[in-house]
Amino acid sequence: MPEKLTNYALGKWVPHEGPGEPQYDAITGEVICTAGSEGLDFAAMMDYARRVGGPALRKMTFYERGLMLKQLALYLHERRKSYYPLSYRTGATKADSWVDIEGGIGTLFAFASLRRKMGSQPFYIDGEAIKSSKEGTFIGHHIMTPRQGVAIHINAFNFPIWGMLEKLAPTWLAGMPAIVKPSELTSFLTQAMVKDIVASGIVPEGAIQLVCGRGDGILEPITEQDVVTFTGSASTGRMLKAHPKIIENSVPFNMEADSLNAAVLAPDATPDTPEFGIFIKEVHREMVTKAGQKCTAVRRIIVPENLVEEVQSALSARLAKTVIGDPQVEGVRMGSLVARIQVEEVKARVAELAEASTLVYGDPDYVEVTGADATKGAFMSPLLFRNDDPFHNLTSHEVEAFGPVSTIMPYKTLEEAIELTRLGKGSLVSTIVTKDGNTARDYVLGAAAYHGRILILNEDCAGENTGHGSPLPNLMHGGPGRAGGGQELGGLRSVRFYLQTTALQGHPTFITAVTQQYQQGARQIEKPVHVFRKHFEELEIGETVVTSKHTVTEADIVNFANISGDHFYAHVDETSLEGTIFERRVAHGYYILSKAAGLFVEPRKGPVLLNYGIDECRFTKPVYPGMTIGVRLTVKEKIDQEKKSEDDIAKGIVKYLVDVYDETGETVALATILTMVKKLDQS
């Protein structure tokens, strides 16, 4: 009797009740185990996540949650090789598995790096303060706090690890617990990694639970504080999005659905150019990677009508050289689909495509394989169709065969090519292969509204480009219309999905107290010890140094011009000022900032280790010779940093607001500077 795949619920590994559904080795057809969710109490799981996992995550700052992701990524990276044997059983090649396993772990690393941007608070301060009164005593600001519910992640079968981690990374960084529901076809691989995540003890208890089976009823207990994400077919996504509980509770729902993505060969990319070969290589890669089981795979190959024969011939020749079979056999470049049931599903869609298009390469009923038995595994030949009348035979724009299947179609003008991409009714990604900048611009402007991502591919970037089908952690992954209208990845963009935006209003002093970020107009705290003499822990938000003053002279301006080499006419030639905003020779803005530093810096050695940079700088009023300037230097924000090694100095980043004002009290320059400051506690 097959082993039962265990679920992780309420802090325990529990087997499913009943027979469950068999999970098969995609190469041999053997039963690996059974997966099921019968017997799981989803309401109890949701309650457990809200009571245990949520509070534990919300107690952490963004910086601490980012460090947690980094530590988990390092932990999983050490164990990455253990996942490959299981991945091969899903039909994935070594290259396919690398994308799933190490690409997923890399996504954790990428989101961990956002901790520096998001700061040392348990919430995120969004944007700039909004002045809402004449005297500045009443302002507005936005903060984003973790939603106090659970994120339910419903994932597809094609990327059992990456599909989970690319959602968990922003979820945990935002401070929400998650219940992961991978596809019951490949959840045995997801479970292997979740076991390691749980065993690591790096994420708090209750932050993750796992449902390996179908998960029927998983959405019934959701409330207004929960969120749901889905990756998979557009039809299933629409059904879930219309769930009564999602509608009733206005639950945020993010859908990333399979789409009819297109690759366009521009008119300038003729067979005698490198771009033609790049196009063929890219389309081929997208057809055979993961055996075409990618939501980003190229389904429509859009080429100039005079190049259809050349593209068909070159692509068919490349497909013919592709070795299909057991991923563990040397030389195999394409594995199998995940299961025989998926083969039958693809064949059904292929039959629909064949009604309007001509099959020009491959056989849906026969495939030659290496190192395996084609009758036992879930193998399928790459299939290339040709639709010579794509504006009338619309099946190519409506039916997706989720396997190694794509269709060539011709166009007369670039406008026609753009219109063909639009017929897909929204896609995750499209590629334009061109060497011409104007062609690229025209394509992007015409097609962008229908695509979540556009790759402009040519010889200049071919060596380093990540590929048509490779979403990157810091770039948006999603698309309009058929693609689901959602947004995953994209760095901070995806983290926002798990946060509630709240507008704050009040006096700057109290907005400062809430946000722990100094707001202009808030009370400033003057103390006898200079801020540069204090360690990181000793500094208080709002603590201010008011400096001595300096009267600017013409000699200052001339000397700075000579030292800097900046001889801009407004600084050195009073005869050229007619028609400008300046009344007379004006001081350099960078002189004002440099002099401000001279006024506020405490020169003796102390806890300040170095000047880390300038975030922003504005020169708001001209400074003429004879004007007197002073500086108010205020602790604006503190951001923790981790030690990179035991020998490293414990430190943090302190942001200071530099307010340079003149003898009338009016601000002439504003800047935010960053310093690296040593901590008292060196442990």
C-alpha positions as CSV (number, residue, x, y, z in Angstrom):
1,M,0.0,0.0,0.0
2,P,1.5,3.4,-1.0
3,E,2.8,5.7,1.8
4,K,0.5,8.5,2.8
5,L,1.9,12.0,2.3
6,T,1.6,13.9,5.5
7,N,0.1,17.4,5.8
8,Y,1.4,20.0,8.3
9,A,-1.4,21.4,10.4
10,L,-1.6,22.9,13.9
11,G,2.1,22.3,14.5
12,K,2.0,18.6,13.7
13,W,2.6,16.3,10.7
14,V,-0.6,14.4,10.1
15,P,-1.6,11.8,7.5
16,H,-4.7,12.3,5.5
17,E,-7.8,10.2,6.1
18,G,-9.2,8.0,3.3
19,P,-7.4,6.6,0.3
20,G,-6.2,9.9,-1.1
21,E,-5.0,10.5,-4.7
22,P,-2.0,8.6,-6.0
23,Q,1.1,10.6,-7.0
24,Y,3.1,9.1,-9.9
25,D,6.7,9.2,-11.0
26,A,6.4,11.0,-14.2
27,I,9.2,9.0,-15.8
28,T,8.3,5.5,-14.8
29,G,4.7,5.7,-14.0
30,E,5.2,4.2,-10.5
31,V,3.1,5.3,-7.6
32,I,5.2,7.4,-5.2
33,C,2.6,8.0,-2.5
34,T,-0.9,9.2,-2.0
35,A,-1.9,12.8,-1.2
36,G,-5.1,14.0,0.5
37,S,-6.6,16.6,2.7
38,E,-9.5,14.6,4.1
39,G,-9.7,15.0,7.9
40,L,-8.0,18.5,8.0
41,D,-9.9,21.1,10.0
42,F,-9.3,24.2,7.9
43,A,-11.1,26.5,10.3
44,A,-8.9,25.3,13.1
45,M,-5.8,25.8,10.9
46,M,-6.8,29.3,10.1
47,D,-7.4,30.1,13.8
48,Y,-4.0,28.6,14.7
49,A,-2.3,30.7,12.1
50,R,-4.1,33.9,13.4
51,R,-3.4,33.1,17.1
52,V,0.1,31.7,16.9
53,G,1.9,32.5,13.6
54,G,0.5,36.0,13.0
55,P,1.4,37.6,16.4
56,A,4.9,36.1,16.3
57,L,5.6,37.6,12.9
58,R,4.1,40.9,13.7
59,K,6.3,41.3,16.7
60,M,9.3,41.3,14.4
61,T,10.4,44.4,12.5
62,F,10.7,44.4,8.7
63,Y,14.5,44.2,9.2
64,E,14.2,41.1,11.5
65,R,11.8,39.4,9.1
66,G,14.2,40.1,6.2
67,L,17.0,38.5,8.2
68,M,14.7,35.5,8.9
69,L,14.3,35.1,5.1
70,K,18.1,35.3,4.6
71,Q,18.8,32.7,7.3
72,L,16.2,30.4,5.8
73,A,17.6,30.9,2.3
74,L,21.1,30.0,3.5
75,Y,19.6,26.9,5.4
76,L,17.8,25.7,2.3
77,H,20.7,26.4,0.0
78,E,22.8,24.0,2.0
79,R,20.2,21.3,1.4
80,R,19.3,22.1,-2.2
81,K,20.9,18.9,-3.6
82,S,18.5,16.8,-1.7
83,Y,15.5,18.1,-3.6
84,Y,16.8,17.2,-7.1
85,P,16.1,13.5,-7.0
86,L,12.5,14.2,-6.2
87,S,12.3,16.9,-8.8
88,Y,13.4,14.5,-11.5
89,R,10.4,12.4,-10.6
90,T,8.1,15.3,-11.7
91,G,9.6,15.0,-15.2
92,A,11.9,18.0,-14.8
93,T,15.4,18.0,-16.2
94,K,18.4,19.2,-14.1
95,A,18.1,22.7,-15.7
96,D,14.3,22.7,-15.1
97,S,15.0,21.7,-11.5
98,W,17.6,24.4,-11.0
99,V,15.0,27.0,-11.9
100,D,12.5,25.6,-9.5
101,I,14.8,24.8,-6.6
102,E,17.6,27.4,-6.7
103,G,15.5,30.0,-8.4
104,G,13.0,29.7,-5.5
105,I,15.8,29.9,-2.9
106,G,17.2,32.9,-4.8
107,T,13.8,34.6,-4.5
108,L,14.1,34.4,-0.7
109,F,17.5,36.0,-0.9
110,A,16.1,38.8,-3.1
111,F,13.2,39.6,-0.8
112,A,15.5,39.4,2.3
113,S,17.6,42.3,0.8
114,L,14.5,44.5,0.9
115,R,14.9,44.7,4.7
116,R,17.3,47.7,4.4
117,K,14.7,49.6,2.4
118,M,11.8,48.8,4.6
119,G,13.4,49.8,7.9
120,S,13.5,48.8,11.5
121,Q,9.8,49.0,12.3
122,P,7.1,46.3,12.3
123,F,5.3,48.5,9.7
124,Y,6.3,50.3,6.5
125,I,6.2,54.1,6.2
126,D,4.9,54.8,2.7
127,G,6.0,57.8,0.8
128,E,6.4,61.4,2.0
129,A,4.4,63.4,4.6
130,I,1.6,65.5,3.1
131,K,1.3,69.0,4.5
132,S,-2.3,69.6,5.2
133,S,-2.2,73.1,6.9
134,K,-0.8,76.5,6.3
135,E,1.5,76.6,9.3
136,G,2.5,72.9,9.2
137,T,0.9,71.9,12.4
138,F,-1.4,69.3,10.7
139,I,0.0,66.8,8.3
140,G,-0.9,63.5,6.8
141,H,1.2,60.3,6.2
142,H,0.6,56.7,5.1
143,I,1.7,53.6,6.9
144,M,1.3,50.0,5.9
145,T,0.7,47.4,8.6
146,P,0.5,43.6,8.3
147,R,-3.0,42.3,7.7
148,Q,-4.1,40.2,10.8
149,G,-5.2,37.2,8.9
150,V,-3.8,34.3,6.9
151,A,-2.5,34.1,3.4
152,I,-3.8,31.1,1.5
153,H,-1.5,30.2,-1.4
154,I,-2.9,27.8,-4.0
155,N,-0.2,26.8,-6.4
156,A,0.2,25.0,-9.7
157,F,1.9,21.7,-10.4
158,N,4.7,23.0,-12.6
159,F,7.0,24.7,-10.0
160,P,6.4,22.9,-6.7
161,I,9.2,24.8,-4.9
162,W,9.6,28.2,-6.7
163,G,5.8,28.6,-6.8
164,M,5.7,28.3,-3.0
165,L,8.7,30.4,-2.1
166,E,7.9,33.3,-4.5
167,K,4.7,33.7,-2.5
168,L,6.1,33.0,1.0
169,A,8.9,35.5,0.6
170,P,6.7,38.6,0.4
171,T,4.1,37.1,2.8
172,W,6.6,36.6,5.6
173,L,8.4,39.8,5.0
174,A,5.1,41.6,5.3
175,G,4.4,39.7,8.6
176,M,1.6,37.3,7.7
177,P,1.4,33.5,8.3
178,A,0.5,31.3,5.4
179,I,-1.2,28.1,4.5
180,V,0.3,26.5,1.4
181,K,-1.8,24.4,-0.9
182,P,0.4,23.0,-3.7
183,S,-1.0,20.9,-6.5
184,E,-1.8,17.4,-5.5
185,L,0.1,16.1,-8.5
186,T,3.5,17.3,-7.3
187,S,3.1,18.2,-3.6
188,F,5.5,15.4,-2.6
189,L,8.3,17.8,-3.7
190,T,6.8,20.8,-1.9
191,Q,6.4,18.7,1.3
192,A,10.1,17.8,1.3
193,M,11.1,21.4,1.5
194,V,8.4,22.3,4.0
195,K,9.7,19.6,6.2
196,D,13.1,21.3,6.2
197,I,11.6,24.7,6.8
198,V,9.8,23.4,9.9
199,A,12.8,21.5,11.1
200,S,15.0,24.6,10.8
201,G,13.1,26.4,13.5
202,I,13.9,29.7,11.7
203,V,10.3,30.7,11.0
204,P,8.0,31.0,14.0
205,E,5.5,28.2,14.7
206,G,2.2,28.8,13.0
207,A,3.9,30.8,10.2
208,I,3.5,27.9,7.7
209,Q,1.0,25.0,7.3
210,L,0.8,22.7,4.4
211,V,-2.1,21.0,2.6
212,C,-0.8,18.3,0.2
213,G,-4.2,17.2,-1.1
214,R,-7.1,18.9,-3.0
215,G,-8.0,21.2,-0.2
216,D,-11.7,21.1,-0.8
217,G,-13.3,23.7,1.5
218,I,-10.1,25.5,2.3
219,L,-11.7,28.9,1.5
220,E,-14.7,28.5,3.6
221,P,-13.2,29.9,6.8
222,I,-11.7,33.1,5.3
223,T,-12.4,36.5,6.7
224,E,-11.9,40.1,5.8
225,Q,-8.3,40.1,7.1
226,D,-7.2,37.1,5.0
227,V,-5.7,37.1,1.5
228,V,-5.8,34.4,-1.2
229,T,-3.3,33.9,-4.1
230,F,-3.7,31.5,-7.0
231,T,-1.4,30.3,-9.8
232,G,-2.9,28.0,-12.4
233,S,-5.4,27.9,-15.2
234,A,-7.5,30.9,-16.0
235,S,-10.7,28.9,-15.7
236,T,-9.9,27.6,-12.2
237,G,-8.8,31.0,-11.1
238,R,-12.0,32.7,-12.2
239,M,-14.0,30.0,-10.3
240,L,-12.0,30.7,-7.1
241,K,-12.2,34.4,-7.5
242,A,-16.0,34.2,-7.5
243,H,-16.1,32.2,-4.3
244,P,-18.9,33.6,-2.1
245,K,-16.6,34.1,0.9
246,I,-14.1,36.1,-1.2
247,I,-16.9,38.3,-2.5
248,E,-18.7,38.6,0.8
249,N,-15.6,39.6,2.8
250,S,-13.9,41.6,0.1
251,V,-10.9,39.3,0.4
252,P,-7.9,40.4,-1.7
253,F,-7.3,37.8,-4.4
254,N,-4.2,37.7,-6.6
255,M,-4.4,35.5,-9.7
256,E,-1.5,34.7,-11.9
257,A,-3.0,32.6,-14.7
258,D,-1.6,30.7,-17.7
259,S,-1.7,32.9,-20.8
260,L,-1.1,32.8,-24.5
261,N,2.2,34.5,-24.5
262,A,3.8,35.6,-27.8
263,A,7.2,36.0,-29.2
264,V,7.5,38.4,-32.1
265,L,10.2,38.4,-34.8
266,A,10.6,42.0,-36.0
267,P,11.0,42.7,-39.8
268,D,14.6,43.7,-39.3
269,A,15.5,40.3,-37.8
270,T,16.1,38.5,-41.1
271,P,17.9,35.1,-41.4
272,D,21.2,36.8,-42.2
273,T,21.2,38.6,-38.8
274,P,22.2,37.2,-35.3
275,E,18.7,38.2,-34.1
276,F,17.1,35.5,-36.2
277,G,19.1,32.7,-34.6
278,I,18.5,34.3,-31.2
279,F,14.7,34.2,-31.9
280,I,14.8,30.5,-32.9
281,K,16.9,29.6,-29.8
282,E,14.6,31.5,-27.5
283,V,11.3,30.0,-28.8
284,H,12.8,26.5,-28.8
285,R,13.9,26.9,-25.2
286,E,10.4,28.0,-24.2
287,M,8.8,25.0,-25.9
288,V,11.0,22.4,-24.3
289,T,11.8,23.9,-20.8
290,K,9.7,22.1,-18.3
291,A,8.2,20.3,-21.3
292,G,6.3,23.5,-22.1
293,Q,4.5,23.4,-18.7
294,K,5.1,27.1,-17.9
295,C,2.6,29.9,-17.5
296,T,5.1,32.1,-19.3
297,A,5.8,29.7,-22.2
298,V,5.7,31.0,-25.8
299,R,2.4,29.7,-27.3
300,R,2.2,32.1,-30.3
301,I,5.1,32.6,-32.6
302,I,4.4,35.8,-34.6
303,V,6.7,36.4,-37.6
304,P,6.8,38.4,-40.8
305,E,4.8,36.6,-43.5
306,N,7.9,36.4,-45.8
307,L,9.8,34.6,-43.1
308,V,7.3,31.9,-42.0
309,E,9.0,29.1,-44.0
310,E,12.4,30.0,-42.7
311,V,11.2,30.1,-39.1
312,Q,9.3,26.8,-39.5
313,S,12.3,25.1,-41.0
314,A,14.8,26.4,-38.5
315,L,12.6,25.7,-35.5
316,S,11.7,22.2,-36.7
317,A,15.3,21.4,-37.2
318,R,16.2,22.5,-33.7
319,L,13.3,20.6,-32.2
320,A,14.4,17.4,-34.1
321,K,17.7,17.6,-32.3
322,T,16.1,17.7,-28.8
323,V,16.7,14.5,-26.8
324,I,13.6,13.6,-24.8
325,G,13.6,11.1,-21.9
326,D,14.7,10.4,-18.4
327,P,16.1,13.7,-16.9
328,Q,18.9,11.7,-15.2
329,V,20.3,10.4,-18.4
330,E,23.2,12.3,-19.9
331,G,22.2,14.3,-23.0
332,V,18.5,14.5,-22.3
333,R,17.3,18.1,-22.8
334,M,13.5,17.6,-22.3
335,G,11.8,15.5,-19.7
336,S,8.1,14.6,-19.4
337,L,4.9,16.2,-18.4
338,V,4.1,15.7,-14.7
339,A,1.5,12.9,-15.1
340,R,-0.4,10.8,-17.7
341,I,-3.5,12.8,-16.8
342,Q,-1.8,15.9,-18.0
343,V,-0.8,14.3,-21.2
344,E,-4.4,13.5,-21.9
345,E,-5.4,17.1,-21.1
346,V,-2.8,18.5,-23.5
347,K,-3.9,16.1,-26.2
348,A,-7.5,17.3,-25.8
349,R,-6.4,20.9,-26.3
350,V,-4.2,19.9,-29.2
351,A,-7.2,18.4,-31.0
352,E,-8.9,21.8,-30.7
353,L,-5.9,23.6,-32.1
354,A,-5.8,21.2,-35.0
355,E,-9.2,22.2,-36.2
356,A,-7.9,25.7,-37.2
357,S,-4.2,25.1,-37.7
358,T,-1.8,22.7,-39.5
359,L,0.5,20.5,-37.5
360,V,4.0,21.0,-39.1
361,Y,6.2,19.2,-36.5
362,G,5.7,16.4,-34.1
363,D,3.1,13.7,-33.4
364,P,0.8,13.9,-30.4
365,D,0.6,10.1,-30.3
366,Y,4.2,9.2,-30.7
367,V,7.5,10.3,-29.1
368,E,10.9,8.7,-29.1
369,V,12.5,8.7,-25.6
370,T,15.9,8.0,-24.1
371,G,16.4,5.9,-21.0
372,A,12.6,5.4,-20.3
373,D,9.5,3.7,-21.6
374,A,7.3,6.2,-23.4
375,T,4.2,4.0,-22.7
376,K,4.7,4.3,-18.9
377,G,6.0,7.8,-18.4
378,A,4.1,11.1,-19.2
379,F,6.2,11.8,-22.3
380,M,5.0,13.9,-25.2
381,S,6.6,15.1,-28.5
382,P,7.0,18.9,-29.0
383,L,4.2,20.0,-31.4
384,L,4.5,22.9,-33.8
385,F,1.4,24.3,-35.5
386,R,1.0,26.8,-38.2
387,N,-2.0,29.1,-38.5
388,D,-1.8,31.0,-41.8
389,D,-5.0,33.1,-41.2
390,P,-4.6,34.1,-37.5
391,F,-7.1,37.0,-37.8
392,H,-9.9,34.7,-38.7
393,N,-8.9,31.3,-37.2
394,L,-9.0,32.5,-33.6
395,T,-8.5,29.2,-31.8
396,S,-4.8,29.9,-31.5
397,H,-5.7,33.0,-29.4
398,E,-8.2,31.2,-27.3
399,V,-7.0,27.6,-26.5
400,E,-3.8,26.8,-24.6
401,A,-2.3,23.4,-24.6
402,F,-0.2,23.4,-21.4
403,G,2.7,21.4,-22.8
404,P,5.4,21.6,-25.5
405,V,3.0,23.2,-28.0
406,S,3.2,26.4,-30.0
407,T,1.8,27.9,-33.2
408,I,3.5,30.0,-35.9
409,M,1.4,32.8,-37.4
410,P,2.3,35.5,-40.0
411,Y,1.9,39.3,-40.0
412,K,2.3,41.9,-42.7
413,T,3.1,45.0,-40.6
414,L,4.2,45.7,-37.0
415,E,0.8,47.0,-36.3
416,E,-0.7,43.6,-37.3
417,A,1.9,41.9,-35.1
418,I,0.8,44.0,-32.1
419,E,-2.9,43.3,-32.9
420,L,-2.2,39.6,-32.9
421,T,-0.6,39.8,-29.5
422,R,-3.7,41.6,-28.2
423,L,-6.0,38.8,-29.4
424,G,-4.6,36.8,-26.5
425,K,-6.7,39.0,-24.3
426,G,-3.9,39.7,-21.8
427,S,-0.6,37.9,-21.3
428,L,2.1,37.5,-18.7
429,V,4.9,38.2,-21.1
430,S,5.8,38.8,-24.7
431,T,9.2,39.1,-26.5
432,I,10.1,41.3,-29.4
433,V,13.4,40.4,-31.1
434,T,14.7,43.4,-32.9
435,K,17.9,45.4,-33.4
436,D,15.9,48.6,-34.2
437,G,15.2,50.9,-31.3
438,N,12.2,52.6,-33.0
439,T,10.6,49.1,-33.7
440,A,11.1,48.2,-30.0
441,R,9.5,51.5,-28.9
442,D,6.5,51.2,-31.3
443,Y,6.0,47.6,-30.1
444,V,6.1,48.4,-26.4
445,L,3.8,51.4,-26.8
446,G,1.3,49.3,-28.7
447,A,1.5,46.1,-26.7
448,A,2.3,47.1,-23.1
449,A,-1.3,47.5,-22.0
450,Y,-1.9,43.8,-22.8
451,H,1.3,42.4,-21.1
452,G,2.8,42.3,-17.6
453,R,6.3,42.1,-18.9
454,I,8.0,42.7,-22.3
455,L,11.5,41.4,-23.2
456,I,13.3,43.4,-25.9
457,L,15.8,40.8,-27.1
458,N,18.8,41.2,-29.5
459,E,22.5,40.5,-29.9
460,D,23.4,43.3,-27.4
461,C,21.8,41.5,-24.4
462,A,21.5,37.9,-25.6
463,G,24.5,36.7,-23.7
464,E,23.2,37.8,-20.3
465,N,19.4,38.0,-20.7
466,T,17.4,35.8,-18.3
467,G,14.9,34.7,-20.9
468,H,11.4,35.2,-22.1
469,G,10.0,32.7,-19.5
470,S,12.0,33.8,-16.4
471,P,10.2,36.1,-13.9
472,L,12.7,37.9,-11.7
473,P,12.1,38.7,-8.0
474,N,12.4,42.4,-8.4
475,L,10.3,42.7,-11.5
476,M,6.6,42.3,-11.7
477,H,5.1,38.9,-12.6
478,G,1.5,39.0,-13.7
479,G,-0.6,40.4,-16.4
480,P,-4.0,41.8,-17.4
481,G,-7.1,40.0,-18.7
482,R,-6.6,36.3,-19.3
483,A,-3.4,36.4,-17.3
484,G,-5.4,37.1,-14.2
485,G,-4.9,40.8,-13.6
486,G,-2.7,40.1,-10.6
487,Q,0.8,41.0,-9.6
488,E,3.4,38.8,-8.0
489,L,7.1,39.4,-7.3
490,G,8.3,42.9,-8.2
491,G,10.0,43.5,-4.8
492,L,8.0,45.9,-2.6
493,R,5.1,45.8,-5.1
494,S,4.2,42.3,-4.0
495,V,4.8,42.9,-0.3
496,R,2.1,45.6,-0.4
497,F,-0.5,43.0,-1.2
498,Y,-0.2,41.6,2.4
499,L,-0.3,45.0,4.0
500,Q,-3.1,47.4,4.9
501,T,-2.5,51.0,4.0
502,T,-3.7,53.5,6.6
503,A,-3.6,57.3,6.3
504,L,-2.5,59.0,9.5
505,Q,-3.4,62.7,10.3
506,G,-2.1,64.8,13.2
507,H,0.6,67.1,14.5
508,P,4.1,66.3,13.2
509,T,5.2,65.5,16.7
510,F,2.6,62.8,17.1
511,I,3.1,61.4,13.6
512,T,6.8,61.2,14.5
513,A,5.9,59.4,17.7
514,V,3.9,56.8,15.8
515,T,6.2,56.3,12.9
516,Q,9.5,56.7,14.6
517,Q,10.6,58.8,11.6
518,Y,11.1,62.5,12.2
519,Q,8.6,64.7,10.5
520,Q,9.3,68.3,9.7
521,G,7.6,70.6,12.2
522,A,7.8,68.1,15.0
523,R,9.3,69.0,18.3
524,Q,13.1,68.9,18.3
525,I,15.0,67.6,21.3
526,E,18.3,69.4,22.2
527,K,20.7,67.7,24.6
528,P,24.1,68.7,25.9
529,V,26.0,65.8,24.2
530,H,26.5,66.1,20.4
531,V,24.7,63.4,18.4
532,F,28.0,62.3,16.8
533,R,29.3,61.5,20.3
534,K,26.5,58.9,20.9
535,H,26.2,55.2,20.0
536,F,23.4,53.9,17.9
537,E,21.2,52.8,20.9
538,E,21.6,56.2,22.6
539,L,20.2,58.3,19.8
540,E,16.6,59.4,20.0
541,I,14.4,60.2,17.1
542,G,14.0,64.0,17.0
543,E,17.2,64.7,18.8
544,T,18.7,67.8,17.3
545,V,21.9,69.8,17.2
546,V,21.6,73.5,16.4
547,T,25.0,74.7,15.1
548,S,26.8,77.9,15.1
549,K,26.3,80.2,12.1
550,H,28.4,81.3,9.2
551,T,28.1,84.4,7.0
552,V,28.7,83.6,3.3
553,T,31.3,85.8,1.5
554,E,32.3,86.3,-2.2
555,A,35.6,84.8,-1.3
556,D,33.8,81.6,-0.2
557,I,32.1,81.3,-3.6
558,V,35.3,82.0,-5.6
559,N,37.3,79.6,-3.5
560,F,34.7,76.8,-3.9
561,A,34.6,77.4,-7.6
562,N,38.3,77.0,-7.8
563,I,38.5,73.9,-5.6
564,S,35.5,72.2,-7.2
565,G,36.1,73.3,-10.8
566,D,32.4,74.4,-10.9
567,H,32.5,77.8,-12.8
568,F,28.9,77.9,-13.7
569,Y,28.1,81.5,-14.7
570,A,25.6,82.2,-11.9
571,H,28.5,81.7,-9.4
572,V,31.3,83.5,-11.1
573,D,29.9,86.1,-13.6
574,E,27.5,88.7,-12.3
575,T,27.3,90.2,-15.8
576,S,25.5,87.1,-17.2
577,L,22.5,87.1,-14.7
578,E,20.1,89.2,-16.8
579,G,17.0,87.1,-17.5
580,T,17.7,84.6,-14.7
581,I,16.1,84.2,-11.3
582,F,19.2,85.4,-9.6
583,E,19.7,88.9,-8.3
584,R,23.4,88.6,-8.1
585,R,26.3,86.1,-7.8
586,V,24.9,83.1,-5.9
587,A,26.6,80.5,-3.7
588,H,26.9,77.0,-5.1
589,G,24.3,74.6,-3.6
590,Y,27.1,72.1,-2.9
591,Y,29.1,74.7,-1.1
592,I,26.1,75.3,1.2
593,L,25.8,71.6,1.8
594,S,29.6,71.3,2.4
595,K,29.6,74.2,4.7
596,A,26.6,72.8,6.6
597,A,28.7,69.6,7.1
598,G,31.5,71.7,8.5
599,L,29.1,73.3,10.9
600,F,27.4,70.1,12.2
601,V,30.2,67.6,12.2
602,E,31.9,66.8,15.5
603,P,35.5,66.2,14.4
604,R,36.7,64.1,17.3
605,K,36.8,60.3,17.0
606,G,33.6,58.8,18.3
607,P,30.9,56.2,17.5
608,V,30.3,57.6,14.0
609,L,32.2,55.2,11.6
610,L,31.6,56.8,8.3
611,N,29.4,58.9,6.1
612,Y,27.2,56.4,4.2
613,G,25.7,58.8,1.6
614,I,22.9,61.2,0.8
615,D,19.3,60.0,0.2
616,E,17.9,63.3,-1.0
617,C,18.9,67.0,-1.3
618,R,17.1,70.1,-2.3
619,F,18.2,73.7,-2.6
620,T,15.2,75.8,-1.9
621,K,16.4,79.4,-1.8
622,P,19.3,81.2,-3.3
623,V,22.1,82.2,-0.9
624,Y,24.0,85.4,-1.7
625,P,27.1,86.9,-0.2
626,G,26.4,88.5,3.1
627,M,23.6,86.0,4.1
628,T,24.2,84.0,7.3
629,I,23.4,80.3,7.4
630,G,23.0,77.8,10.3
631,V,22.0,74.2,10.5
632,R,19.6,72.1,12.5
633,L,20.7,68.5,12.4
634,T,18.0,66.1,13.5
635,V,17.9,62.3,14.0
636,K,15.4,61.3,11.4
637,E,15.4,57.5,11.4
638,K,17.4,54.5,12.7
639,I,17.9,51.3,10.7
640,D,19.5,48.3,12.3
641,Q,22.2,46.2,10.6
642,E,23.4,42.7,11.2
643,K,27.0,41.7,11.8
644,K,28.5,40.0,8.8
645,S,30.8,38.0,10.9
646,E,31.8,37.5,14.5
647,D,34.7,40.0,14.0
648,D,32.5,42.6,12.4
649,I,31.6,45.8,14.3
650,A,28.0,45.9,15.6
651,K,26.4,49.0,14.0
652,G,23.4,50.6,12.4
653,I,22.5,53.3,9.9
654,V,21.3,56.6,11.2
655,K,19.5,59.0,8.9
656,Y,19.8,62.7,9.7
657,L,17.7,65.6,8.4
658,V,19.9,68.5,7.5
659,D,17.9,71.8,7.6
660,V,20.1,74.7,6.5
661,Y,18.4,78.1,7.2
662,D,19.3,81.8,6.7
663,E,19.2,84.8,9.1
664,T,15.4,85.1,8.5
665,G,14.8,81.5,9.7
666,E,13.8,80.4,6.2
667,T,15.1,77.1,4.9
668,V,17.7,77.4,2.0
669,A,18.6,73.7,1.7
670,L,17.3,70.3,2.9
671,A,19.1,67.0,2.8
672,T,18.9,63.5,4.3
673,I,22.4,62.2,5.1
674,L,23.2,58.7,6.3
675,T,25.9,57.7,8.8
676,M,27.1,54.4,10.0
677,V,27.2,54.4,13.8
678,K,28.7,51.9,16.2
679,K,26.6,50.2,18.8
680,L,27.3,50.1,22.5
681,D,26.4,46.4,22.5
682,Q,29.1,44.6,20.5
683,S,27.7,41.1,21.1
